[in-house]
Amino acid sequence: MGRHRGKWAVLFVSVLLLVAACGGGSGGASADTIKIGVPVPLTGDYASAGEAILNAAKLAAQEINDQGGLLGKKVEVIGQDDQCDSQVGVQAAQKLISQGIVAAVGGYCSSASIPEAGEFAKKDIPFLLDASTNPVLTEKNPGTVFRICGRDDEQGPVAMSFMKDVLKAQTVGIIHDNTTYAKGLAEAARDAAESLGMTVVLFTTITPGEKDFSSTVTAVKRADPDALYFTGYHAEGGLLVKQAWEMGLRAALVVSDANQDPTFLQTAGSAANGVYVTTAPLAEFIPAAQGFVQKYKDTFKAPPGGFSVYEYDAMHVLLDAIKRANSTDPKAIVTALKETKDFPGITGNITFNTQGDRSDKLYMVAVAENGQFQPYMRIVNGQWQKVQ
């Protein structure tokens, strides 16, 4: 009896191993769906931005699936919370890899996206960025990272050019929150200001999660800059603007693209009126994106977030590459992505340079008015012009 039980045990283990070998793994190429990972913050202060990005990815996937899918399979979007944290970002990337994704499309905070990109690169998995703007992302992982949005070393000079040429500011203050994104952008802005002959009279930091900015506002008032640039995120940006107004600060206020979120407007309230935002064009500003805006609102009962339209374009760029590669092998997809040229995205034609960055320059300036962001000015042929 005991010997028979042993034989059956060996047979049972052998069957389990055979099942695992024939399809028990999680590889995206052999599964019934094409799995695409979306690492973004889904909890914490930046969850609203992450949810909007994930929703846009799902919307793009649903459109493809409604048309019959891709390569005979359905597209499956897998969201993963990275909490805008570097260590959690590594774990998020590893979880997505273990689930068999063939590519990742997303990223919000560069502090999380940078380590995520490193994990994906180890497996030759392409990572398309919709919002993470730190230059290191494409410089450190050339070949596997592709960026639909702009870079900090493009946004910083645009911000300072606007302050000098349009706002006529000679002195500027710059505040960041010491995160990878905010610090990098602040440094790019400082360098640009100095190259333009402006004087940086204040360069200081706040702490993410901080609620009382009275000491910071007092320092700004003491430095008395003509204009102030805040490069941190919307959770703190809205509070900073509100408290600056309450304390009587009347310098021109400019905030970075991480503040182009409804939360910023809600938190700042009426103090947001007249605040300028350096940003890539929001979906609402783009005539070709109005169908996307309406579909997003109908589907999710909310307006799209600031980076949703770039996630939507990134998804379609990826799906087009998979179709051209006629493969779900990550290496083949990377090759096809490198060959992307003039893809007709709703944010404009998309071509990647040799580093993986988008070749056209996106940044413009919006202004907050009556609870909404409105297009204001952009550079045309080297000159600032009002957006009509």
Summary of the structure (lengths in Angstrom):
residues: 388
radius of gyration: 23.1
end to end distance: 87.5
largest distance: 93.3
contacts: 1431
relative contact order: 0.12
helix: 48%
strand: 21%
